[in-house]
Amino acid sequence: MGLHPKGYDLSLDRIRRLLEVLGNPHLKLPPVIHVAGTNGKGSATAFCRALLEAQGLSVHVHTSPHLVRWHERYRIGVKGGRGQIVDDALFADALRRVAEANGGQPITVFEILTAVTFILFSEQPADVVVLEVGLGGRFDATNVVENPAVCIVQPISLDHQAYLGDRVELIAAEKAGIMKRGIPVVIGHQEFDGAKDVLISTAERLGCPLAVFAQDFLAYEEFGRLVYQDEFGLMDLPLPRLPGRHQIGNAATAIRAVKAAGYSVTEEIAEKAMLSVEWPGRLQRLTEGRLVEHAPEGSEIWLDGGHNPGAGEVIAEAMAAMEERQARPLHLVIGMINTKDPIGFFRAFVDIAHNVYTVPIHGSDVGLDPVALAQSAAEAGLKAVPMGSLAQALDAIRERSEGGVPPRIMIGGSLYLAGNVLAENGTIPT
């Protein structure tokens, strides 16, 4: 295909050229909910899907990256039911057509996959599309969509600095690039005021109807329930099926965005969505499978692909909350790629993790060496041991746990590792 070696290009020219050859399928989509952000954009996408499917709508969903199979990026909507991952024949046909249309010109993998998205979603009927950004926003290949129903910007933190900038304000400016003049914008919880200010000022400059978390809408936990409030009123809901306090904010952002896109969200619809939402590889509890059988008996095993300091803080908060409810020794099994900030990620776990085991990411040529990763954990203040494989790490945890309280094991640091874990465990997303 003449794939571009860098994988990222600071323009939309190539994807626009390719889409024109294909007949501009991106201009023939159902209404689009466009989702950007550093952390939580996948969760917001999942909540939007659940809220829309809960009212019987068919929802096409594009997410990235995939965990195990390329097909996972594309979920085809089913009227009155749960959308299904695209089947092999449809995916292969769309990929072939994109490759032929490209004609051997330089192109990135993500541009090819995004063109596949637009072919699939324009030719299969649906009521709505939920479209997750791949990287950044302004120059992301998904940003050729001209007239979305609403744009969501989730929490901004440091990640992909080589492409997006080394300050949260610069990263926020890139993410804000998905905003379109006059189109509603919903801004999720922002830890950094500088990032929030950039997002708000961009939306105001473009004349976008704007809703900002903690200013225009809010959600919090009270008596084991989720309380959501906006200018339209208050809803008393069950806590989301997705673990972690951060999911309360993600759920709220999705509720407000679906409303901004023009869809109804009654308390009944929202309750159904909170109980049905799913998002593999993000604080996912593994209860069965080959790896679970390999772990110490009675272990509690969690998997999360979060890989930057902001994600580390969210995961650590969730682990600490679990510790409050039921005390168990926490063991981290971590693999990361070499473009991340491992010390920043590990710092969040200093007061809660008993041990860290660093592992390679099989099948990736950009994975950090476990020895170097263990050194980063040590620099952050943790006890860390490099391991040759995930199985070796589980063996080491078993040895340490004999005769004691069954451990809590958190495997994470990379979506690539999360995919390897799901494949090895025999629990691939469906």
N, C-alpha and C positions, 0 to 999 in steps of 0.2 A: 504493500500500500504506500510505500514511501514515508513511513512513520517518522515524525520529527523526533530527534533524539532527546531534546530537552523536555518534552511532554507538556510545555506551557508556552503560550505565545501571547504577547501583549497587543492583541488586536482581535477583532471578530471577523476579519476579512475572509479567512480561509473557510470558516464554518458557513458564512453567508454565501460564498461562491458555491460551496458544495450543496447547500440547501436549495439554491436557485436551480441547479441542474436537476435536483430531485423534485422540482415543482413547488418549492416553498411550503413543505408540510407544516412548518412551525406557525404558519399563518392560518391554519385550518384546524386548530385545536379547540376542544371545549374550554370553558372558562378555566384559567390557570391561577392557582395559589403558588406563588414563588417564594421559596424559603432559603435565606442565607444566614450566616452566623459562624462563629468559631466552634462553639459547643452548643449542643442541644437542638441543632437543626433537624437531625434525624428523628429525635423524639417529637419535636413539633410536627414534623411530617406525619409521624405515626398517629398522633392525636388528631390531626386534621382528618386523616383518612377515617379514623374510628368515628369521629363526630358526623362525617358525611354519610358513611355507610350505615350508621345507626338510624338515619332517617330514610333509608331505602335507596339512596343514590348510588350509581355506579361510578367508581373512582379509579382512574388511572394514576399510578404512583411511580415516580422516578426517584431512586435513591442512589447514593454513591459514597464510598466504594462498595462493591459486593464483598461478602465474607468468604463464601466457598465457590460459588458458580457465577459466571457473568450474568446469567439469566435473572438473578435476584434483583438487579437494578430496575427491572421492569415488571410492574404488577398491573395486570389488565383488569379493568373494572367489570363487575358482575352486577346486573340490576337486581336490587333487593337482597344481595348476598355479599360474600367476602371475596374481594379481588384475588386473582390467582397469578402466580409467577408465570410469565410468558412461556409458552411451550416451545420445544426445540425447533419445530418446523417454521413457526412464525419468526423466531429470532434469527435463524439461519438465513431465511429469505430476505429479511430486512438488512442483515449484515452484508449479504452478497450484493444487494442493490446499491448500498452505500459505497462499497468498495469499487463497483463498476462505475458509479457516477464520479468518484474521486479521480479515476483514471491515472493512478500512480503518482499524483501530485503530493508534495510534502503535507503531512497532516499529523495531528496528535491522536493518540488512542482515545482520549476523552472526546475529542471532536467527532471521531467516527461513532463512538457510542452514543453521543448526544443526537447525532443525525438519526441513528437507529431509533432513539426515543421518539423523535418527532414523526417518523414514519409509522411506528406502531400505534402511537396515541392519536394520530390523525385519521388512521384507516379503521381502527376498532372503535365502535360507538361507546360513548361514556357521557356522564353528566358533568364531571369535573376532572381536572388534572391537578395533582399536587406534585410540584417540581422542585426537587432539592438541588441547590447549587453544588457544583463539584469543588471548586477552589476559588476563594475570593468572591467576586460578584461582577465588578465592572467589565472584566474581560473573560468571564466564564462563558463557555459555549452556550449555556442555557439562556444567557442574557439577550439572545436574539428575539425572545418573546417580546412583542411590542406593546401589548395591552392586557396585562394580567388583571385579574379581579382584585387581588390584594398582594402586597409584598410584606413578608415577615423578615425581621432581622433579629436573630437570637443573640445570646451573650457573646461579647467580643473579648478575646484574650489573645496573648501572643502565641502564634503558630504560623508555620510557613513564612517566617520572616524574610527568607531569601527572595520570595516572590511578592509579598504584600507589604513589607516594611517592618521596622524594628520598634515601632511605638504603636500603642493601641489606637491612637488617633489616626495614624496612617492606615492601619488595618480596617478601622471603621469606615474610612472614606472609600476604600475598595469595596467593602460589603454594601455600602450605601449606593453603589453603582447600579444595583438592580432597581432602584426606585425610578418610577416614571411619572412625568408631570400629571398631576391631578388624580393619580391612582392611590387608593387608601394604603396606608403604611401602619403596621403594628410592630412596635419595638418591645422585645422581651426584656426580662430582667438584665440590667447592665451593672456589673460590679464597678466599672471604671467610669467616673463622671466625664472624663475627657472623651471617651468613646461615645457615651450617650449624647453629649453635646453635639458632636459631629453628625450623628444620625438625625437628631432633631432638627438641626439647622439645615441639613440637606433636604429633609422632607418639607420643611417650611418654605425653603427657596423654590421648591418645585410645586408648591401649592397642593400638597398631598393631605387629604384628611388623615389625621394622625391620632393614634392611641398608644400611650406609653405605659408600660407596667409600673405600678406603684404611684402613678399620677392619674391615669384615666381608667384603669381597671386593676384589680387586686385579687389575690387568692392567698389563703393561709389555712393551716390545720387547726381545728378546734374540736376537742372531744373525739378525736379519731375520725373526723370528717373533713372534707375539703369545702371551705366556704369561698365562693366566687362572687365578686361584686363588680359591677360596672354601672354606667349611666342608665342602663335599662333595668337594673334591679339586682337582686341577690339570689344565689342558688346554693342549696345545701346538698352536697354530693358525697358519695363514697370516695375514699382515697383511691388514686389511680392504681391499676393493677401493676404498673411499672414501679419498682422499688426506688426509694430515695426521696428525700424532701425536695430536692431540686425539681422533681417531676410535677410538683404542685404548680410551680411557675410556668413550666412548659405547657401544662394542661390549660392554664389560664390564658396564655398567649394564643394557643390554638383556638380556644373558644371565642376569644375576641376577634381573631382573624377570620374565622368562618362566618361570624356575624357581619364583619366588615365587607366580606365578599358577597353578602346579600342572602345568606342562607339562615334558616331558623335554627336556633339552639334552645330548645326548651329544657327544663330540668330533667324530664324523662329521657330526652335524647342524650343529654350530657351524662346522666347516670349510666346509661347503657354503654356509652363510649368509654367511660372510666373503667368499666369492668371488662371490656373486650379488647382494649388497646394492647398491641404487641410490638416489640422492637428487639429482635435478636442481637446478641452481642453487647448489650448495654445493661449492666447489672442483671444479667441473666442467671438464674439459678439452674445449675445442672443437677438433675435428680436421678438420671439414669444414663447408661451408655458405658462404653469401654473404659474411658478415663475415670468415670465415677467408681467403677468396680476396682480400678487400680489404686484408688486413694484409700487412706485409712478408714476403717469401718466407722460409720457414724459421722463422717466429715460433712461439713456444709461447704459446698463449692460454688463460687460465683465467678462469672466471666464478664469482663468489660473491656472494650476496645479503646477507651479514652487514653490519650497519649500526650497531652500537654499539661502544664501546671494547673490551669483552670479545671481540667477534667480530674486531675489528681486530687484537688481539694474536694470536689463533689463526691468522688468515690470514697475518699477518706471519711467524709462526713457520714456517708451511708454506712460504712463499716463501724464507725463509732456509735451510731444509733443502734445498730444490731447488737453491739457489745453491751449497751445499756440494757437491752431487753433480755439478752442471754449471753453470759460471759463465755467466750471461747478464745484460745490462743489464735491470733491472726498470723497466717503465713502468706507472704506475697510471692507469686511466681510471675516474673516480669521479663518480657522481651520488648525491645524498642528498635526503631530504625534510626539511622545515623543523622537524620535532619532534626531530631527532636531535642528537647531540653530535659535530660533525665534527672539532673540534680533538682531542678525546679519541680518535676513530677514527684520525686521521692520525698521532698521536704514535708509534704502534707501528711506523711505516714509515720513521722518520727516518734510520736507519742503513743502510737497504737499498734504498730507491727512488731511481732516477736522476732521474725526472721524474714530475710529476703533471699530468694533463689532466682538467679538470672539465667535465662535460657536463650538459645539461638532461635531465629525465625527461619524455619526450613522453607526453601523455595524462594527466598528473597535475597538479592545481592546487595541490599542496602541495610541489612540488619546489623545492629551493634554487636560486637564480640561480647560474650557473656562476662569475660574477665574485665573488660573496660566498663561494662555496665555495672558490675559489682563494685568497681572502684567509685563510680558516680554515686551509688547508693551509700557507700561508706563516707564519702565527702558530705553527703546530706545528713549523716549521723545515724545510719542504720547498719545493722549487722547483715552482711551479704555474702553469699557463697555462689560462685559460678557453677553451672551445671551443663552437661552436654546435651540434655534433652528434657522435655517435659516429664517423661516417664521417670528419669533419674531424679528430678526435683520431687515428684510425688513419693518416690522411694525414700528419699531423705526425710521428708515430712513424716512418713509412716514410722521411720526409726525413732524420730524425736517424740512421736506421739504415743508410743507404746506405754500402756498402763496409765495414761493420763486422760484428760478431757478431750473428746474428739475435736479436731481443729476446725477453724474457719479458714478456707483457702480462697484467696482472690487472685485469679489469673488475669493479667492484663498488660497494658502498656502499648498495645498496637492492635489495629484492626486486622492486620495480616496474621498476627498470632491468634486472635480470636477466631479467624477463619480456619486456621490450622487445628485449633482445639475442637471446633464443631465438627470438622471433617473426621478427625481422629476419634472423636467420641461417638461418631455415627448419628449425630443430631443436626443435620444440615437444615437451614431455613426452608420452609415450605409456604 
